[in-house]
Amino acid sequence: MQSFISETLDDILKTTTSFENVLFVLPSQRAKVFVKQTLKDKISIGFLPEILNIEQFVQQVSGIEKVDNIQLLFHFYTIYKSVEENPDLFDVFSSWAFTVLQDFNELDQHLIDTKEIFVYLRDIQRLKKWSVTGTFKETELVKDHYAFLERLHKYYPVFYAFLLEKKIGYQGIMYREASKKIVAFLEENSNKKIFFIGFNALNKAEEFLFQKVLENGNSEIYWDLDEAFFKSNHQAGTFIRKYKKEWKYYEKHDLKTLGNSFSEPKNIQVIGASKNTTQIKYAGEILEQFENFNNTALVMADETLLPITLNSLPKNINAINITMGYPLKDIPTTTLIFSIFQLFTSQEKLQKTATNEFYYKDVVRFFKNQAIYKLLIEKETAIVDDFCDKIARENLTFISKKTIDQLLEKSNKEIRKVVGTIFTPFSSILDFIERILDLIYLLKEETTDLEKEYLFRFYTVFTQLKNLHLEYNYFQDLKTLALFFRQLIATETLSFQGEPLKGLQLMGMLETRVLDFENVILTSTNEGVLPASSQQNSFIPFDVKVAFGLPTYREKDAIFSYHFFRLLQRAKNVFILYNTEHDVFGSGEKSRFVTQLEMLKPGIVQKIVSPEVVSENIKLKQVCKNKSIFEPLKTLAEKGISPSAFTNYLHNPISFYKQKILKLKEFDDVEETVAFNTLGTVVHETLDELYTPFVGKFLSAENVLKMEGKAKNLVEKHFKTHFKNGDISTGKNRLIFEVANRFVMNFLQQEKKSVLNTNNQLKILATEENLATEITIDGIDFPIKIHGQVDRVDQLNGEFRIIDYKTGMVDASNLRVVNYNDLREDKFHKAIQVLLYALLFTRSKNYDFKQPLTAGIYSFKNLNKGFLSINFSSNYRQPDTLITQEKLNEFLEEIKQYIKEIYNPEIAFIEPADLKY
């Protein structure tokens, strides 16, 4: 296999004999190593050229030094505080500042006129607020968002000038400054010959820089693309076709270099595997078949799977080079650090700071951490286990510092001091950081080499935080430090060190640029991973990006298309794996690039693999309907089926059978803690007693005020009725009592707001009213009675409302009924109940439908959403909440089908196969 690097160097060596004044510019750091090695093999004697990656080249031209995101964030906050009159706290600021810095970076990389785009953004926000009547209503959140976007243009120039003065910055500043200084750089280095090798998608600044360099006449650019993608309209060749067409350089020069290796025969297998773990394990099985890994790459489209991959590699791999960093959030030390934060977070939350006591779960979590546990083992007796037994035996909810000192008394002096200090009240954030650094220093003595690497990485992180805090003092409290640490740890990685030219190459997609391998195993080639989803993390809207020529997901798709097909160009054996499962870890759909490949290359082997699973036959419960069952069913038809019994049947026919045929009840256990159904009953009965005096009357704010005065006593009264001999004065029961009280008070406050609005007229028509109706069904000899207790019926501004109270969580999606065929699904059961109440009301009251009628739920856990109505529309922007005779008739026909099923002797009661519990 002739690699791209080898082909390019052969071409360069035709015209270049000395590399004294030659500069190679490459897309990645990894590519530099391979170029050096290949060039060493090709020249017998002489100096190697200067080799830089693109970032190093831009830094050299611009004179700006790149700094990490943490430093940038602190500098940005300094500028932000100087500009803003009422700045956010640092933890709030850091939650959005990373995105703003990302946007600034992109604007600079593409040489966008920032003043123009920020004015454009500002004008868009102002247009959104404009209305013909001049009475645009905006919430505080929307108001803040608009104000924030309008202020971006204030932050940028001040921040840019600040970084420029310090000669530091992010990539974008380096690019913008390099574009200004490139002419001077070329004049200073007029004798230097520059080769750009293996690039594809360039930002506007790179395009400008490359063209300026090429104009000099003694420099060249080598592209890595196959004719199959360049000469067709294939997405992989999008950028290089564009440059060939637009660059003046190509009016006089030919394009270098186009390969023709993609058309050569290749052994390609596309393998579907259920779940991510399966595909990674199967990749390990493929690797077991190789004897030599020197020309083999395992490429991960989803780099978050690195921890699984490292644990799935076969034993025959004796050398490996990893280009990705291991995510810090997956390192065991992270758990230890978080447990220390949690000690003091819980202490403050549970108001135990004054007594310096700690919540037992947090203490156990700290001492059971692997690093601390090993540290405290003495004479083969795990004193931590004895300590945990003592906590359980003595029922200690809170652990004092004295108890912890007793645990540590057998340990050596240094351990007692460092671990004991962790539990001592800290005087400042700096003091807290120092303690963690001391603990890391102590732990390094009794650890493996790998654990030392983990600890050292955290030592550098906390040392950096300490220095930044000393300089800026932005961490005002532990909560701010904890939040920032959590954000930081999500993005930081632990770098691997290895011999880059030996063994298996384990890399991400971006690291494959310029490199070629005979054997390629590519994992996670799912749509949404390759290419990544179109979701963008930016404050600049999509249409604005398009207007200003900024890259969107469409350009990113073309970039990934190039990486995918370029990787396969010269490969001989290709194994492409994807996850076949539709779950939270992927769409289950293979990437569009794989489908394109299947069309371009006939003879691809398709496989589906899965782990061996020993199946266990689970027999579903089934009860056939005989005469002894049919009699109770007939009695049920006479007494009446309630909406809850009906939905119970749809959920699980066996449960319905036990409850309504066998008359089995739930076991009455001692209720130490108030049960959720008791809470619901108390809230329902309290509201019933409060509203009953106002049935048939219009409700006024004064009426609701009177109710608020009585509410707490009534809640207490009904608790005493339904929670006999139970104590509601302390503990969880006290909390549940307060929840019930809060439910009622919040509801009344919302009601008060509604009636205070002079346009609203609210008339209470009924509360806890028993309604019943009989329906006849073809094929059933006797009528079926349906009955139920409606929590409330009222009339709001002439519209009748049938209301059901729910103390649990109900969302608007639970009440959207677009297709009656789906009603058997659990998520529609609340909608069925509400519609059955509407049916009962209209039939028992002979309702004429001359006035509008709606039905819905007040969810006490979702009260801020107000009255949640049944919605018949599939378009959430245009709800259809009106209940008509036609809609109820259509609903009734569907209900009759289910009732027919209940009374059909041929259809047994069968337990659903997909029952969760």
Steps between C-alpha positions, in 0.01 A plus 500: 500500500644836390382750761404860432801622703735281295348614167522866603861479619601321176353790305668764721839323473486534118549878532642545851842364585574703814255561785700780662234768428198275464192500723237225501159601639271209599144477639587312821779430748474125440569541127836672576644181653408288195633761253835515685531120504410460131740778398783341705445178303519689168808722545834345586660812649405860571286715724127450537276796413325705766167326558209679669134423546263772382449642850876535554538668160223750573649568844838566337350747251271678749734522797203411723537219753204268543371462858266237642127546551523542878738795476289653223190468713660686791629775271156526340332533840737786585391684185134407552503648852657823374228539233190388696338702776332194656717203399396139553679295764793304365321160501205643301739683265703186429183311397459722189847652452651187341239521221568873449876436475428225248296748291773767524751238387291405197443863398874570512597180317273602213610867502143620553444873550395465864345847523275420204387158628435624855291793370316250277433276803387798707260617227349150474423505874344844471286390207377204705381741769330735251124478459237709321315579821820572690388267782744210464487292818828342604585293804799585715688205349439617141584858601831387650581292191442793263703733722781245519524459120503879458797526738725251316634783281621679818697201630681405180711810416609557861593133544681488163706812585584357845629170355688677222682715753607187693585319171291200602167366381285229348549354151279760330713796614812318379338455158372859471836645603689259272286622208611856577869405535544237225641745243767621746576137596553402136727799441713400800509137378522562125750217455279249680312239297173391662310178427141458623424128520173309547247775571131495409250743657659837568354789692501843332823602676678182386380555144637854511833391652550208260428712193739774617775241549431336162511839325873516584561239233742272683245319719259216426193331642431126488141384544409143588192407298396222267382570147179312577394782736655796319364437151151406620268719705584303816482681833852387597648719225290810575777721636783406265271544194413846639865601541587373149222715359549818708872535574703715254794269562325227299464717192869419430564187708371143504346337804733277704430217570208289393529128571319210338525238771134499612403299190748221586358173644435514874372259761223702666267368768208699645409353837194586707524428872239541771613762752830685515666246727434220248658687210809588707534138619467380139771749392722326758417162339599636156833623641571153641527374140794732419857393566662838431340835592756737343267596217171474689275771640202475731309823433226614736231728361361526855798582722295471821527120460875506567470358857300199372743455210809490722338223704407302187835479319637146450808372683703458180543880472841572649531864386235767456504870424197703611443852368187574701505617859332290766205703636569620857135448596551123459808483724452350853666804662211717372260310726725569800516875427123520452448316830704770680289774343184309596605484868478877534213552254278267707627649826388846392172372355413307818608794721771309686781751444484640855539154659742382226309175444484315168222297337584131545457406130758762396747381767458135396540595131830676582648220712377225265677664204766261375792738565398587860396140577844367402670777697327401825548122486724395789602148616257346246206654685290741304425758769269678253269194504487507882421870485212445253364220721504740796301760303234238419500349852464832681272649234719808455345736247763767556868434572697739719864595452574323832365168361719539189806569718428173686499317166838649409670459840674172401640651178841662474550866582504627140178318405328626818604855419413510125177293507388657831554850358254422219223494766608820675312822415697689233573870531512582128478346153879508482512297824259244345709467181818458709339210688417319176855554374637360830272195467613438141862526615434248779320252271784486245718294738292180492380486139571332167671686213166554327339640817800736537418635153139560608610677819758712321240621248274609787796655677561720194127590475475608864835680489369698202175575686702609803715739294199643319317548830803677649512730199129567449311387814186410298405194711292669769371177652531122474185471288660718228821296509304170489290610200805625313691180578208294366499702175878475472516126560244434224741633233850421636689185406805302609748473212662168415868462419629230272722411206308649206649278231453162669204269544130567466393858431190593704364836387202727438383600152681837493833338585489283183572800275797440265554146640430175314460146634456165330263372769231734631240420765249784530247492787177692576420582136146599591297791370524771763856397582649498148411766401417655835146626562404842361450646849725804541630641826508868404331833565514581126182375325523275195367761254754758622781248453385435143473875428858563617655189348569327830508119500181317601426131543495468118870587476575276799325211321727555198808501727403167657420358156854586390660344810295182460573439132862621518568247776380220271677617182819293534381242756484134399299351789219714641267404786218748559295448817178672606245469780173346381301593811258793521585630847643800683851406383424525128235507232550139391535624143830455320666814369400640160870472410482122538195489272689712242798265528275199434384668178854594392665165579313181401579178682499639853438226759205579732482345848295529817671376817364460849626351826391150591203526730346204678129561466268432790143428406267712707144377482248782506211465743172416331147452634230361272144627547267227623155524657633573850688802362216621279255537791717757688553678166123531457467630859773754420300621198199561732700674774711698254854515366699803618755682281785380724382135476478536123856637468616227740370245246686670215819505707481138615194274453628264771503785754141586395404133547648488851337825604154472345438125468692353795444816712859486624622810681849630569648369825438747782842569645591731785530844348805646666537765234201668335426311179458691175135395463431634850651833400275508190188420704578776752548763227181394318283502813643832621417670169155338497421637846637845409302533174169334598354821659549682168328251268264689268671833574753720324832490681657826622848583633345547846360145487846361420656707782256338745596157366871576551427576866333158549726286280772398746253387769306295246817333371585405860143377562502270195848368582371395844211319329706311243830464685371358825742515794769624267739773608515791256700730725853386409711333234377395157138510610538864596645568157211319328251695711670823390490380139123441525455840659716661229304323225173643630639851565670521160180393330297761689754771418473412133122507528518842667708639214245364254197663667687826570518544126187710442435331165466157661172371637533167674189313611527176701238251374592184693774337709559126551178424310407137428395454137382189316373392161409177325617398155381220277748305289425271206570140597449556877147413623499738796579873539839605641499761771788748523528712812752737651550784745593827328723716721354824376281655232510875448426769246776745406382792286216291360714193430414180688806325649514146635797488738693210648756569778827306491760525778754327274683637198295542183634661184307650208627212280303254718178672388568523127266259320556501125422138420256293707676181387789576740288517816628168637840659565556601864581861416143554372322356805453839666345629176260200500390579857434866420308416181291243691410772754398723207289216360335441839429873544348555154282187508381528862426874465360474144752765399402677173852617400374854433766638732867407466615201706852402603639239735840464659723473803654721765833333580619617843859419405464702181277787617698767320360356174147571625200306373619225263224436246439200280660590166384339175757676280832353383634855456609625842495858369127478420330302779146369453345466847127524420301184575221444248225240465682350200828460689326338798310263268824400331663447843201295619526269199864427592405441867228256390763292319701462823186417703409239236846354559433481878168321446610274214517144642747402225762758608684404819649741756866502390790670672674745261845387386647850537378557857769700683456364850 
